[in-house]
Amino acid sequence: MSGTVSHIEPVADISREAAAQRSPQLPPVQQCSASDATSLAAALQEQEWSAILCDKNELDHYSFLDSLPGMACQIKLDKQGTLHFPYVSEGCVDLLGITQPALQQNPNLLINCLHPDDAAAFWQSMRLSAAQATPWNWEGRIVLQPGGLARPLSPPLSRAADEGENDSKNESHTDEIKWVNLRAKHHETNLDGTVWKGFMVNITPNKQAEIELEHSRQRLCELSAHIESIKEEERTRIAREIHDEIGVLLTALKMDLAWVAKRLPSGNSALQEKTQDMATLLDTAGKASNNLVHSLRPGSLDCFGIVAAIEIEAGEFTKRTGIPCNIIKSSDDIEASDELSITLFRVFQETLNNIMKHAGARRVVVQILKTGTEHDKKHIELIVSDDGCGFDETAQNKPRSFGLRGIQERISQLGGKVTIASDPGKGTKIAVRLPIKDSDRKAG
């Protein structure tokens, strides 16, 4: 053998040429370095060693991996289910606080520091990759003791992690949590086991930002729901005041005007015409007041329920636009909480408003249904279909398309689902599905 041997290191994908140079009497080697022929000969004479010769180019390859942020690794799962690290880069020190030889000699140093909530997913994703010969991708937490050394999770931290909060804020003063992502390519599966080549990186800053973003979104949803609740309460209060105060005043004025009209001189036609005009204005004001009360808080919803309220609203829509509405219902009385009822009613109002403004429809079909059985989850479904001009996805996602967006937001707050199907020239179908909980049902 000629040339200078600068490094000896095992790899799973040893070439046939390198294997042919290996002594058949030598068992596997873990790691060895040789700078000259003497040290190489000494290494080959050791028991329980075999050698894979790596030239200068291979050394440059591993040196490059050592310079990367993160831990490059070769992972082997043998037939007994034991994990091995034939190769790890120097990045394991910064990532795990474990040296290369230590991790290669004792792979459990990594296994033991897996977060209890994420360890099962680690093994599950590994076995799935091995069984299907697919890439292995795992994202989870590891627990390090002070100074960044890997160690099993302490009991106080386990309880804090169960709360689902930001781990960096919930950790105990003795432990540190890191979020890591392992991406490994399935290399081969043979009689000895399965081998992957991959990379593990620290994703803690990105994960913390993701968690904070999710928390912010949750807070925005809660704020939006609170605002909608306040709006409905304010609408109800204003509607009650208009009905109880302005309505009473208008009625009193009309009665007083009738009293005056009876006492006018019979020969004064001008005064009689004026009183008649005033009575007409009072009637108009009364109708406007009633319409305002209805738009703020429909009395039919409180008195007769959601099905009757939708039927009445559909009838008013037909009077205003001349577009017929065909109502299909599973029952005349579908029990639902005030929150579900007012949400469905507002969605229905918004849908009819969009049809009146944009659709150019000639016919509308409305379905209000209660689905599910005693053994299944029950739902209320509201489906509104029209034969109008329709729209494409671009129109639905316009920056100021708040109508449909508002429908989706209100329904999602109650755990429901909205399906919007539309194509230009083929009409539009909006289907809303809301779950009915036992606490949502009103007493009949």
C-alpha positions as a Markdown table, in Angstrom:
| # | Residue | x | y | z |
|---|---|---|---|---|
| 1 | Met | 0.0 | 0.0 | 0.0 |
| 2 | Ser | 1.5 | 3.3 | -1.0 |
| 3 | Gly | 0.8 | 6.9 | 0.0 |
| 4 | Thr | 0.2 | 8.6 | 3.4 |
| 5 | Val | -2.8 | 7.5 | 5.4 |
| 6 | Ser | -4.1 | 10.5 | 7.3 |
| 7 | His | -7.3 | 9.3 | 8.9 |
| 8 | Ile | -9.1 | 6.0 | 9.6 |
| 9 | Glu | -12.9 | 6.2 | 10.2 |
| 10 | Pro | -15.8 | 3.8 | 9.7 |
| 11 | Val | -18.7 | 4.6 | 7.4 |
| 12 | Ala | -21.7 | 2.5 | 6.6 |
| 13 | Asp | -21.3 | 2.8 | 2.8 |
| 14 | Ile | -17.8 | 1.6 | 2.6 |
| 15 | Ser | -16.7 | 1.1 | -1.0 |
| 16 | Arg | -15.8 | -2.4 | -2.4 |
| 17 | Glu | -12.3 | -1.2 | -3.1 |
| 18 | Ala | -11.7 | -0.1 | 0.5 |
| 19 | Ala | -13.3 | -3.2 | 1.9 |
| 20 | Ala | -11.0 | -5.4 | -0.2 |
| 21 | Gln | -8.0 | -3.8 | 1.5 |
| 22 | Arg | -9.3 | -4.6 | 5.0 |
| 23 | Ser | -8.1 | -7.7 | 6.9 |
| 24 | Pro | -10.9 | -10.2 | 7.2 |
| 25 | Gln | -9.6 | -11.1 | 10.7 |
| 26 | Leu | -10.2 | -7.6 | 12.1 |
| 27 | Pro | -13.6 | -6.8 | 13.8 |
| 28 | Pro | -15.3 | -3.4 | 13.4 |
| 29 | Val | -13.4 | -0.2 | 14.4 |
| 30 | Gln | -15.1 | 2.8 | 16.1 |
| 31 | Gln | -12.6 | 5.5 | 15.4 |
| 32 | Cys | -8.9 | 5.8 | 14.8 |
| 33 | Ser | -6.4 | 8.3 | 13.4 |
| 34 | Ala | -3.1 | 7.6 | 11.8 |
| 35 | Ser | -0.6 | 10.0 | 10.5 |
| 36 | Asp | 2.0 | 7.6 | 9.1 |
| 37 | Ala | 2.6 | 3.9 | 8.2 |
| 38 | Thr | 3.8 | 3.0 | 11.7 |
| 39 | Ser | 0.7 | 4.2 | 13.5 |
| 40 | Leu | -1.4 | 2.6 | 10.7 |
| 41 | Ala | 0.3 | -0.8 | 11.2 |
| 42 | Ala | -0.2 | -0.5 | 15.0 |
| 43 | Ala | -3.9 | 0.2 | 14.5 |
| 44 | Leu | -4.4 | -2.7 | 12.2 |
| 45 | Gln | -2.7 | -5.1 | 14.7 |
| 46 | Glu | -5.2 | -4.1 | 17.5 |
| 47 | Gln | -7.9 | -6.6 | 18.3 |
| 48 | Glu | -11.5 | -5.7 | 17.6 |
| 49 | Trp | -10.5 | -3.1 | 14.9 |
| 50 | Ser | -11.0 | -3.0 | 11.2 |
| 51 | Ala | -10.0 | 0.0 | 9.1 |
| 52 | Ile | -11.5 | 2.1 | 6.3 |
| 53 | Leu | -9.0 | 4.3 | 4.6 |
| 54 | Cys | -9.9 | 7.9 | 4.1 |
| 55 | Asp | -7.7 | 10.1 | 2.0 |
| 56 | Lys | -7.2 | 13.9 | 2.2 |
| 57 | Asn | -10.3 | 14.7 | 0.2 |
| 58 | Glu | -12.5 | 12.8 | 2.7 |
| 59 | Leu | -10.8 | 14.7 | 5.5 |
| 60 | Asp | -11.8 | 17.9 | 3.9 |
| 61 | His | -15.3 | 16.7 | 3.6 |
| 62 | Tyr | -15.6 | 16.0 | 7.3 |
| 63 | Ser | -13.8 | 19.3 | 8.1 |
| 64 | Phe | -16.5 | 21.1 | 6.1 |
| 65 | Leu | -19.3 | 19.3 | 8.1 |
| 66 | Asp | -17.6 | 20.3 | 11.4 |
| 67 | Ser | -17.7 | 23.9 | 10.4 |
| 68 | Leu | -21.5 | 23.9 | 9.9 |
| 69 | Pro | -23.9 | 25.2 | 12.6 |
| 70 | Gly | -25.6 | 22.1 | 13.8 |
| 71 | Met | -24.7 | 18.4 | 14.0 |
| 72 | Ala | -24.1 | 16.3 | 10.9 |
| 73 | Cys | -24.5 | 12.7 | 11.7 |
| 74 | Gln | -24.7 | 9.1 | 10.5 |
| 75 | Ile | -27.3 | 7.2 | 12.4 |
| 76 | Lys | -27.8 | 3.4 | 12.6 |
| 77 | Leu | -30.6 | 1.4 | 14.0 |
| 78 | Asp | -29.6 | -2.2 | 14.4 |
| 79 | Lys | -31.9 | -5.2 | 14.3 |
| 80 | Gln | -32.1 | -5.2 | 18.1 |
| 81 | Gly | -33.6 | -1.7 | 18.1 |
| 82 | Thr | -30.4 | -0.1 | 19.5 |
| 83 | Leu | -29.3 | 3.3 | 18.1 |
| 84 | His | -25.7 | 4.0 | 17.1 |
| 85 | Phe | -23.9 | 7.0 | 15.8 |
| 86 | Pro | -21.0 | 5.8 | 13.5 |
| 87 | Tyr | -20.3 | 9.5 | 12.8 |
| 88 | Val | -21.1 | 12.8 | 14.3 |
| 89 | Ser | -19.6 | 16.2 | 13.6 |
| 90 | Glu | -18.1 | 18.6 | 16.1 |
| 91 | Gly | -21.3 | 20.5 | 16.1 |
| 92 | Cys | -22.7 | 18.1 | 18.7 |
| 93 | Val | -20.7 | 19.9 | 21.4 |
| 94 | Asp | -22.5 | 23.2 | 20.7 |
| 95 | Leu | -25.9 | 21.6 | 20.1 |
| 96 | Leu | -25.9 | 19.0 | 22.9 |
| 97 | Gly | -23.0 | 19.7 | 25.1 |
| 98 | Ile | -21.7 | 16.2 | 24.3 |
| 99 | Thr | -18.3 | 15.4 | 22.7 |
| 100 | Gln | -18.1 | 13.3 | 19.6 |
| 101 | Pro | -16.5 | 10.2 | 21.2 |
| 102 | Ala | -18.9 | 10.4 | 24.2 |
| 103 | Leu | -22.0 | 10.4 | 21.9 |
| 104 | Gln | -20.6 | 7.6 | 19.7 |
| 105 | Gln | -19.7 | 5.4 | 22.7 |
| 106 | Asn | -23.0 | 6.1 | 24.4 |
| 107 | Pro | -25.9 | 7.1 | 22.1 |
| 108 | Asn | -28.3 | 7.1 | 25.1 |
| 109 | Leu | -26.8 | 10.5 | 26.0 |
| 110 | Leu | -29.1 | 11.9 | 23.3 |
| 111 | Ile | -32.0 | 9.4 | 23.9 |
| 112 | Asn | -32.1 | 10.2 | 27.6 |
| 113 | Cys | -32.5 | 14.0 | 27.0 |
| 114 | Leu | -35.5 | 13.7 | 24.7 |
| 115 | His | -38.4 | 15.6 | 26.1 |
| 116 | Pro | -41.0 | 13.0 | 27.4 |
| 117 | Asp | -43.7 | 14.5 | 25.3 |
| 118 | Asp | -41.6 | 14.3 | 22.2 |
| 119 | Ala | -39.7 | 11.0 | 22.6 |
| 120 | Ala | -42.5 | 8.8 | 21.3 |
| 121 | Ala | -42.7 | 10.9 | 18.1 |
| 122 | Phe | -38.9 | 10.5 | 17.7 |
| 123 | Trp | -39.1 | 6.7 | 17.7 |
| 124 | Gln | -42.3 | 6.6 | 15.7 |
| 125 | Ser | -40.9 | 8.8 | 12.9 |
| 126 | Met | -37.7 | 6.7 | 12.9 |
| 127 | Arg | -39.4 | 3.4 | 12.5 |
| 128 | Leu | -41.8 | 4.8 | 9.9 |
| 129 | Ser | -38.8 | 6.0 | 7.9 |
| 130 | Ala | -37.1 | 2.6 | 8.2 |
| 131 | Ala | -40.2 | 0.7 | 7.3 |
| 132 | Gln | -41.1 | 2.8 | 4.2 |
| 133 | Ala | -37.5 | 3.8 | 3.2 |
| 134 | Thr | -38.5 | 7.5 | 3.3 |
| 135 | Pro | -36.7 | 10.5 | 4.7 |
| 136 | Trp | -36.7 | 10.9 | 8.5 |
| 137 | Asn | -38.0 | 14.2 | 9.7 |
| 138 | Trp | -38.5 | 14.9 | 13.4 |
| 139 | Glu | -39.0 | 18.1 | 15.4 |
| 140 | Gly | -39.0 | 18.1 | 19.1 |
| 141 | Arg | -37.4 | 19.2 | 22.4 |
| 142 | Ile | -34.3 | 18.1 | 24.2 |
| 143 | Val | -33.5 | 19.0 | 27.8 |
| 144 | Leu | -30.1 | 20.2 | 28.9 |
| 145 | Gln | -28.7 | 20.8 | 32.4 |
| 146 | Pro | -26.8 | 24.0 | 33.2 |
| 147 | Gly | -23.9 | 24.6 | 30.9 |
| 148 | Gly | -25.8 | 22.9 | 28.0 |
| 149 | Leu | -25.1 | 19.3 | 29.0 |
| 150 | Ala | -27.7 | 16.8 | 28.0 |
| 151 | Arg | -29.6 | 15.1 | 30.8 |
| 152 | Pro | -33.0 | 13.5 | 31.4 |
| 153 | Leu | -35.9 | 15.9 | 32.0 |
| 154 | Ser | -36.5 | 16.9 | 35.6 |
| 155 | Pro | -40.0 | 16.4 | 37.2 |
| 156 | Pro | -40.7 | 20.2 | 37.7 |
| 157 | Leu | -39.9 | 20.9 | 34.1 |
| 158 | Ser | -42.1 | 18.0 | 32.9 |
| 159 | Arg | -45.1 | 19.6 | 34.7 |
| 160 | Ala | -44.3 | 23.0 | 33.2 |
| 161 | Ala | -44.1 | 21.5 | 29.7 |
| 162 | Asp | -47.5 | 20.0 | 30.1 |
| 163 | Glu | -49.0 | 23.4 | 30.4 |
| 164 | Gly | -48.2 | 24.1 | 26.7 |
| 165 | Glu | -46.6 | 27.5 | 27.4 |
| 166 | Asn | -43.4 | 28.9 | 26.0 |
| 167 | Asp | -40.7 | 26.4 | 27.2 |
| 168 | Ser | -38.0 | 29.0 | 27.6 |
| 169 | Lys | -40.3 | 30.8 | 30.2 |
| 170 | Asn | -41.5 | 27.7 | 32.0 |
| 171 | Glu | -38.3 | 25.8 | 32.5 |
| 172 | Ser | -36.8 | 25.4 | 35.9 |
| 173 | His | -33.7 | 27.2 | 37.0 |
| 174 | Thr | -31.7 | 24.0 | 36.6 |
| 175 | Asp | -32.8 | 22.9 | 33.1 |
| 176 | Glu | -32.7 | 24.3 | 29.6 |
| 177 | Ile | -34.9 | 23.3 | 26.7 |
| 178 | Lys | -33.9 | 23.4 | 23.1 |
| 179 | Trp | -36.1 | 22.8 | 20.1 |
| 180 | Val | -34.3 | 20.8 | 17.5 |
| 181 | Asn | -35.1 | 19.5 | 14.0 |
| 182 | Leu | -33.6 | 16.3 | 12.7 |
| 183 | Arg | -33.7 | 15.7 | 8.9 |
| 184 | Ala | -32.1 | 12.5 | 7.7 |
| 185 | Lys | -32.0 | 10.7 | 4.4 |
| 186 | His | -32.7 | 7.0 | 4.4 |
| 187 | His | -29.5 | 5.5 | 3.1 |
| 188 | Glu | -30.1 | 1.7 | 3.3 |
| 189 | Thr | -31.7 | -1.1 | 5.2 |
| 190 | Asn | -29.9 | -4.5 | 5.3 |
| 191 | Leu | -29.4 | -7.4 | 7.5 |
| 192 | Asp | -27.5 | -5.3 | 10.0 |
| 193 | Gly | -30.1 | -2.6 | 10.3 |
| 194 | Thr | -31.0 | 0.8 | 8.9 |
| 195 | Val | -28.7 | 3.7 | 8.2 |
| 196 | Trp | -29.5 | 7.4 | 7.8 |
| 197 | Lys | -27.4 | 10.4 | 7.0 |
| 198 | Gly | -28.7 | 13.6 | 8.3 |
| 199 | Phe | -28.4 | 16.9 | 10.1 |
| 200 | Met | -29.7 | 18.1 | 13.5 |
| 201 | Val | -30.1 | 21.9 | 14.0 |
| 202 | Asn | -31.2 | 24.2 | 16.8 |
| 203 | Ile | -34.6 | 25.8 | 15.9 |
| 204 | Thr | -35.4 | 27.3 | 19.3 |
| 205 | Pro | -35.6 | 30.9 | 18.2 |
| 206 | Asn | -37.8 | 30.1 | 15.3 |
| 207 | Lys | -40.0 | 27.8 | 17.5 |
| 208 | Gln | -40.4 | 30.5 | 20.1 |
| 209 | Ala | -41.4 | 33.0 | 17.4 |
| 210 | Glu | -43.9 | 30.4 | 16.1 |
| 211 | Ile | -45.4 | 29.8 | 19.6 |
| 212 | Glu | -45.6 | 33.5 | 20.2 |
| 213 | Leu | -47.3 | 34.0 | 16.8 |
| 214 | Glu | -49.8 | 31.3 | 17.7 |
| 215 | His | -50.5 | 32.9 | 21.0 |
| 216 | Ser | -51.0 | 36.2 | 19.4 |
| 217 | Arg | -53.4 | 34.7 | 16.9 |
| 218 | Gln | -55.3 | 33.1 | 19.7 |
| 219 | Arg | -55.5 | 36.4 | 21.6 |
| 220 | Leu | -56.7 | 38.1 | 18.4 |
| 221 | Cys | -59.5 | 35.5 | 18.0 |
| 222 | Glu | -60.5 | 36.0 | 21.6 |
| 223 | Leu | -60.5 | 39.7 | 21.2 |
| 224 | Ser | -62.6 | 39.4 | 18.0 |
| 225 | Ala | -65.1 | 37.2 | 19.8 |
| 226 | His | -65.3 | 39.6 | 22.7 |
| 227 | Ile | -65.9 | 42.5 | 20.3 |
| 228 | Glu | -68.7 | 40.6 | 18.5 |
| 229 | Ser | -70.3 | 39.8 | 21.9 |
| 230 | Ile | -70.1 | 43.5 | 22.9 |
| 231 | Lys | -71.6 | 44.6 | 19.6 |
| 232 | Glu | -74.5 | 42.2 | 20.0 |
| 233 | Glu | -75.1 | 43.4 | 23.5 |
| 234 | Glu | -75.0 | 47.0 | 22.4 |
| 235 | Arg | -77.3 | 46.3 | 19.5 |
| 236 | Thr | -79.8 | 44.6 | 21.8 |
| 237 | Arg | -79.7 | 47.6 | 24.2 |
| 238 | Ile | -80.2 | 50.2 | 21.5 |
| 239 | Ala | -83.0 | 48.1 | 19.9 |
| 240 | Arg | -84.8 | 47.9 | 23.2 |
| 241 | Glu | -84.5 | 51.7 | 23.8 |
| 242 | Ile | -85.8 | 52.5 | 20.3 |
| 243 | His | -88.7 | 50.1 | 20.8 |
| 244 | Asp | -89.6 | 51.2 | 24.3 |
| 245 | Glu | -88.9 | 54.9 | 24.2 |
| 246 | Ile | -89.0 | 56.2 | 20.6 |
| 247 | Gly | -91.8 | 53.8 | 19.7 |
| 248 | Val | -93.9 | 55.0 | 22.6 |
| 249 | Leu | -93.3 | 58.6 | 21.8 |
| 250 | Leu | -94.3 | 58.2 | 18.2 |
| 251 | Thr | -97.5 | 56.4 | 19.3 |
| 252 | Ala | -98.3 | 59.2 | 21.7 |
| 253 | Leu | -97.7 | 61.8 | 19.0 |
| 254 | Lys | -100.0 | 60.0 | 16.6 |
| 255 | Met | -102.8 | 59.8 | 19.3 |
| 256 | Asp | -102.4 | 63.6 | 20.1 |
| 257 | Leu | -102.5 | 64.4 | 16.3 |
| 258 | Ala | -105.7 | 62.4 | 16.0 |
| 259 | Trp | -107.2 | 64.3 | 18.9 |
| 260 | Val | -106.3 | 67.7 | 17.3 |
| 261 | Ala | -107.7 | 66.6 | 13.9 |
| 262 | Lys | -111.1 | 65.8 | 15.4 |
| 263 | Arg | -111.3 | 69.4 | 16.8 |
| 264 | Leu | -110.3 | 71.2 | 13.6 |
| 265 | Pro | -112.9 | 73.4 | 11.9 |
| 266 | Ser | -114.7 | 71.3 | 9.3 |
| 267 | Gly | -114.4 | 74.0 | 6.7 |
| 268 | Asn | -110.6 | 74.4 | 6.9 |
| 269 | Ser | -109.3 | 71.9 | 4.3 |
| 270 | Ala | -105.8 | 73.2 | 4.5 |
| 271 | Leu | -105.5 | 72.3 | 8.2 |
| 272 | Gln | -107.0 | 68.9 | 7.6 |
| 273 | Glu | -104.6 | 68.1 | 4.8 |
| 274 | Lys | -101.7 | 69.2 | 7.0 |
| 275 | Thr | -102.7 | 66.9 | 9.8 |
| 276 | Gln | -103.1 | 64.1 | 7.4 |
| 277 | Asp | -99.6 | 64.7 | 6.1 |
| 278 | Met | -98.3 | 64.7 | 9.6 |
| 279 | Ala | -100.0 | 61.4 | 10.4 |
| 280 | Thr | -98.4 | 59.9 | 7.3 |
| 281 | Leu | -95.0 | 61.1 | 8.4 |
| 282 | Leu | -95.5 | 59.6 | 11.9 |
| 283 | Asp | -96.5 | 56.3 | 10.2 |
| 284 | Thr | -93.3 | 56.4 | 8.1 |
| 285 | Ala | -91.2 | 57.2 | 11.2 |
| 286 | Gly | -92.8 | 54.3 | 13.0 |
| 287 | Lys | -92.0 | 51.9 | 10.2 |
| 288 | Ala | -88.4 | 53.2 | 10.1 |
| 289 | Ser | -88.1 | 52.7 | 13.8 |
| 290 | Asn | -89.4 | 49.1 | 13.5 |
| 291 | Asn | -87.0 | 48.3 | 10.7 |
| 292 | Leu | -84.1 | 49.7 | 12.7 |
| 293 | Val | -85.1 | 47.6 | 15.7 |
| 294 | His | -85.3 | 44.5 | 13.5 |
| 295 | Ser | -81.9 | 45.1 | 12.0 |
| 296 | Leu | -80.4 | 45.7 | 15.4 |
| 297 | Arg | -82.0 | 42.7 | 17.1 |
| 298 | Pro | -84.8 | 40.8 | 15.3 |
| 299 | Gly | -87.6 | 40.2 | 17.7 |
| 300 | Ser | -88.6 | 37.0 | 15.8 |
| 301 | Leu | -85.3 | 35.4 | 16.8 |
| 302 | Asp | -86.0 | 35.8 | 20.5 |
| 303 | Cys | -89.7 | 34.9 | 20.2 |
| 304 | Phe | -89.8 | 32.1 | 17.6 |
| 305 | Gly | -86.3 | 30.8 | 17.1 |
| 306 | Ile | -83.7 | 30.6 | 14.3 |
| 307 | Val | -85.9 | 28.8 | 11.7 |
| 308 | Ala | -88.7 | 31.3 | 11.9 |
| 309 | Ala | -86.3 | 34.3 | 12.0 |
| 310 | Ile | -84.7 | 33.0 | 8.7 |
| 311 | Glu | -88.1 | 32.5 | 7.1 |
| 312 | Ile | -89.1 | 36.1 | 8.0 |
| 313 | Glu | -85.8 | 37.6 | 6.8 |
| 314 | Ala | -86.1 | 35.7 | 3.6 |
| 315 | Gly | -89.6 | 37.0 | 3.1 |
| 316 | Glu | -88.4 | 40.6 | 3.7 |
| 317 | Phe | -85.6 | 40.0 | 1.2 |
| 318 | Thr | -88.1 | 38.8 | -1.5 |
| 319 | Lys | -90.2 | 41.9 | -0.9 |
| 320 | Arg | -87.3 | 44.3 | -1.3 |
| 321 | Thr | -85.7 | 42.6 | -4.3 |
| 322 | Gly | -88.3 | 40.5 | -6.0 |
| 323 | Ile | -86.0 | 37.5 | -5.9 |
| 324 | Pro | -87.9 | 34.4 | -4.6 |
| 325 | Cys | -86.3 | 32.4 | -1.7 |
| 326 | Asn | -87.1 | 28.7 | -1.4 |
| 327 | Ile | -86.8 | 27.6 | 2.2 |
| 328 | Ile | -85.9 | 23.9 | 3.0 |
| 329 | Lys | -85.9 | 23.0 | 6.7 |
| 330 | Ser | -85.5 | 19.8 | 8.7 |
| 331 | Ser | -87.8 | 21.1 | 11.4 |
| 332 | Asp | -89.9 | 24.1 | 12.4 |
| 333 | Asp | -88.1 | 24.3 | 15.7 |
| 334 | Ile | -84.3 | 23.8 | 15.9 |
| 335 | Glu | -83.1 | 24.4 | 19.4 |
| 336 | Ala | -79.9 | 26.4 | 19.7 |
| 337 | Ser | -78.3 | 28.8 | 22.1 |
| 338 | Asp | -78.6 | 32.6 | 21.7 |
| 339 | Glu | -74.9 | 32.7 | 20.5 |
| 340 | Leu | -75.5 | 30.1 | 17.8 |
| 341 | Ser | -78.8 | 31.6 | 16.7 |
| 342 | Ile | -77.5 | 35.2 | 16.4 |
| 343 | Thr | -74.4 | 34.0 | 14.6 |
| 344 | Leu | -76.4 | 32.0 | 12.0 |
| 345 | Phe | -78.8 | 34.9 | 11.6 |
| 346 | Arg | -76.0 | 37.5 | 11.0 |
| 347 | Val | -74.3 | 35.1 | 8.5 |
| 348 | Phe | -77.7 | 34.8 | 6.7 |
| 349 | Gln | -78.1 | 38.6 | 6.7 |
| 350 | Glu | -74.6 | 39.1 | 5.2 |
| 351 | Thr | -75.2 | 36.4 | 2.6 |
| 352 | Leu | -78.4 | 37.9 | 1.4 |
| 353 | Asn | -76.8 | 41.3 | 1.4 |
| 354 | Asn | -74.0 | 40.0 | -0.9 |
| 355 | Ile | -76.6 | 38.4 | -3.2 |
| 356 | Met | -78.6 | 41.6 | -3.4 |
| 357 | Lys | -75.5 | 43.8 | -4.2 |
| 358 | His | -73.3 | 41.5 | -6.4 |
| 359 | Ala | -74.9 | 38.3 | -7.6 |
| 360 | Gly | -77.7 | 39.4 | -10.0 |
| 361 | Ala | -79.5 | 36.2 | -9.0 |
| 362 | Arg | -83.0 | 35.2 | -10.1 |
| 363 | Arg | -83.5 | 32.5 | -7.4 |
| 364 | Val | -82.2 | 31.7 | -4.0 |
| 365 | Val | -82.4 | 28.4 | -2.1 |
| 366 | Val | -82.0 | 28.3 | 1.7 |
| 367 | Gln | -81.5 | 25.1 | 3.7 |
| 368 | Ile | -81.6 | 25.2 | 7.5 |
| 369 | Leu | -81.0 | 21.7 | 8.8 |
| 370 | Lys | -80.2 | 19.8 | 12.0 |
| 371 | Thr | -77.9 | 16.8 | 11.4 |
| 372 | Gly | -76.6 | 14.0 | 13.5 |
| 373 | Thr | -78.2 | 11.4 | 15.8 |
| 374 | Glu | -78.2 | 10.8 | 19.6 |
| 375 | His | -74.9 | 8.8 | 19.2 |
| 376 | Asp | -73.2 | 11.3 | 16.8 |
| 377 | Lys | -72.3 | 14.9 | 17.2 |
| 378 | Lys | -75.2 | 17.2 | 16.3 |
| 379 | His | -74.8 | 20.2 | 14.0 |
| 380 | Ile | -76.8 | 23.0 | 12.5 |
| 381 | Glu | -76.2 | 23.6 | 8.8 |
| 382 | Leu | -77.2 | 26.7 | 6.9 |
| 383 | Ile | -76.7 | 26.4 | 3.2 |
| 384 | Val | -77.5 | 29.4 | 0.9 |
| 385 | Ser | -77.3 | 28.9 | -2.9 |
| 386 | Asp | -78.0 | 31.3 | -5.7 |
| 387 | Asp | -77.9 | 31.2 | -9.5 |
| 388 | Gly | -76.1 | 34.5 | -9.9 |
| 389 | Cys | -72.9 | 35.6 | -11.6 |
| 390 | Gly | -70.6 | 33.9 | -9.1 |
| 391 | Phe | -67.0 | 34.8 | -8.6 |
| 392 | Asp | -63.5 | 33.4 | -8.6 |
| 393 | Glu | -60.9 | 32.8 | -5.9 |
| 394 | Thr | -59.2 | 36.1 | -6.6 |
| 395 | Ala | -62.4 | 38.1 | -5.8 |
| 396 | Gln | -62.8 | 36.1 | -2.6 |
| 397 | Asn | -59.3 | 37.1 | -1.4 |
| 398 | Lys | -59.5 | 40.8 | -2.3 |
| 399 | Pro | -57.9 | 42.9 | 0.5 |
| 400 | Arg | -61.2 | 44.6 | 1.4 |
| 401 | Ser | -63.4 | 41.5 | 1.1 |
| 402 | Phe | -64.6 | 41.7 | 4.7 |
| 403 | Gly | -68.0 | 40.1 | 4.2 |
| 404 | Leu | -67.0 | 36.6 | 3.5 |
| 405 | Arg | -63.9 | 36.9 | 5.7 |
| 406 | Gly | -66.2 | 38.1 | 8.6 |
| 407 | Ile | -68.4 | 35.0 | 8.1 |
| 408 | Gln | -65.4 | 32.7 | 8.3 |
| 409 | Glu | -64.1 | 34.3 | 11.4 |
| 410 | Arg | -67.4 | 34.3 | 13.3 |
| 411 | Ile | -68.0 | 30.6 | 12.5 |
| 412 | Ser | -64.5 | 29.5 | 13.3 |
| 413 | Gln | -64.8 | 31.1 | 16.8 |
| 414 | Leu | -67.6 | 28.7 | 17.5 |
| 415 | Gly | -65.7 | 25.7 | 16.2 |
| 416 | Gly | -67.7 | 25.6 | 13.0 |
| 417 | Lys | -66.8 | 25.3 | 9.3 |
| 418 | Val | -67.5 | 27.4 | 6.2 |
| 419 | Thr | -67.4 | 26.1 | 2.7 |
| 420 | Ile | -67.7 | 28.6 | -0.2 |
| 421 | Ala | -68.1 | 27.2 | -3.7 |
| 422 | Ser | -68.4 | 29.6 | -6.6 |
| 423 | Asp | -67.4 | 29.9 | -10.3 |
| 424 | Pro | -68.0 | 32.8 | -12.7 |
| 425 | Gly | -71.4 | 32.4 | -14.3 |
| 426 | Lys | -72.3 | 29.3 | -12.2 |
| 427 | Gly | -73.7 | 30.9 | -9.0 |
| 428 | Thr | -72.5 | 30.6 | -5.4 |
| 429 | Lys | -73.1 | 28.2 | -2.6 |
| 430 | Ile | -72.2 | 29.1 | 1.0 |
| 431 | Ala | -72.5 | 26.3 | 3.5 |
| 432 | Val | -72.1 | 26.9 | 7.3 |
| 433 | Arg | -71.8 | 24.0 | 9.8 |
| 434 | Leu | -71.9 | 24.6 | 13.5 |
| 435 | Pro | -71.7 | 22.0 | 16.3 |
| 436 | Ile | -74.5 | 21.9 | 18.9 |
| 437 | Lys | -73.3 | 21.2 | 22.4 |
| 438 | Asp | -75.6 | 20.1 | 25.2 |
| 439 | Ser | -75.1 | 23.5 | 26.8 |
| 440 | Asp | -76.1 | 25.2 | 23.5 |
| 441 | Arg | -79.6 | 23.8 | 23.5 |
| 442 | Lys | -82.4 | 26.0 | 24.7 |
| 443 | Ala | -85.2 | 24.6 | 26.8 |
| 444 | Gly | -88.2 | 23.9 | 24.6 |
